[in-house]
Amino acid sequence: MTEPVESYKLGNIQVTVTLGERPNKLLISCFDGEFKSEFTVSEYEFTNYRRLLNQRITDAYREVRE
């Protein structure tokens, strides 16, 4: 696994961003202590749509808990 590009918390969700296997792609890993999710986004999406990305992560974990 590569070194994290960035790591931050969204409430109780730990988000870790690492370089993806393909050029210009980032691997987003999310973990709340119980559920883990990973997906790939482009660097452009992460830079320009980060707020939307964070909202979708938060919503997805909320739906899993309900």
C-alpha positions in Angstrom: 0.0 0.0 0.0 1.3 3.5 -0.8 1.6 6.3 1.6 -1.6 8.3 2.1 -1.9 11.5 0.1 -4.4 12.8 2.6 -6.3 11.6 5.7 -9.2 13.2 7.5 -12.3 12.5 9.5 -15.9 13.0 8.5 -17.6 12.7 11.9 -16.8 9.1 13.0 -15.7 8.1 9.4 -12.0 8.0 8.8 -11.2 8.8 5.2 -7.8 8.0 3.7 -6.7 9.0 0.2 -3.9 7.2 -1.6 -2.6 7.1 -5.1 -4.5 4.6 -7.3 -3.1 2.0 -9.6 -3.8 4.0 -12.7 -2.4 7.4 -13.5 -4.4 10.4 -12.3 -6.6 8.2 -10.1 -7.0 8.2 -6.3 -8.2 5.4 -4.0 -10.6 6.7 -1.3 -10.9 4.3 1.7 -13.5 5.0 4.3 -13.9 3.2 7.7 -16.2 3.9 10.6 -15.0 1.2 12.9 -17.5 -1.3 11.6 -18.0 -0.8 7.8 -15.2 -0.3 5.2 -15.7 1.1 1.7 -13.2 1.8 -1.1 -13.7 3.5 -4.4 -11.6 5.3 -7.1 -12.0 8.8 -8.3 -10.0 11.0 -10.6 -7.7 13.7 -9.2 -10.0 16.2 -10.9 -13.1 14.9 -9.1 -11.3 14.9 -5.7 -10.0 18.4 -6.2 -13.1 20.0 -7.7 -16.0 18.0 -6.2 -14.7 17.2 -2.7 -17.6 18.7 -0.9 -20.1 16.6 -2.9 -17.9 13.5 -2.5 -17.8 14.0 1.3 -21.6 14.5 1.4 -22.1 11.2 -0.5 -19.8 9.3 1.9 -21.7 10.7 4.9 -25.1 9.8 3.3 -24.0 6.3 2.4 -22.8 5.5 5.9 -26.0 7.0 7.3 -28.1 4.7 5.0 -26.1 1.6 6.1 -26.8 2.4 9.8 -30.6 2.7 9.3 
